[in-house]
Amino acid sequence: VQLQASGGGSVQAGGSLRLSCAASGSIFTLNVLGWYRQAPGKQRELVAQIIIGGGTKYSDSVKDQFTISRGNAKNTVFLQMNSLKPEDTAVYYCNAGFAGTAMNYWGKGTLVTVSS
């Protein structure tokens, strides 16, 4: 399984970015797609998840600010990030989970930098 993420970059506070992630390979039992982030000196944390077939979950810190969605293809996921703040600066990682297994996969990460 491979996860290809894109869309990171630098933006001023208040701006927006959209991250994209596409999963490929043996994804027949793909069940969950999500985004995590890791800020400098901090642990990786969940940002948002979407369940294939319905249902989303957000970190309290990004509710009403970020929106996770799927593309027309089952294997793609987007993260629309609005009203970005400097504290949103982090490397964002795409994550995929599969039905019937605890295994999950990670993309390489894309850097989001928000300047004040």
Protein Blocks (a to p, Z undefined) as FASTA:
>chain_A
ZZddehiacddehiacddddddehjfklgcbdcdddddehiacddfbdcdehiacdddfk
lgokbccdddfblkbccdddehiafklgccdddddddehiabdcddebiaddddZZ
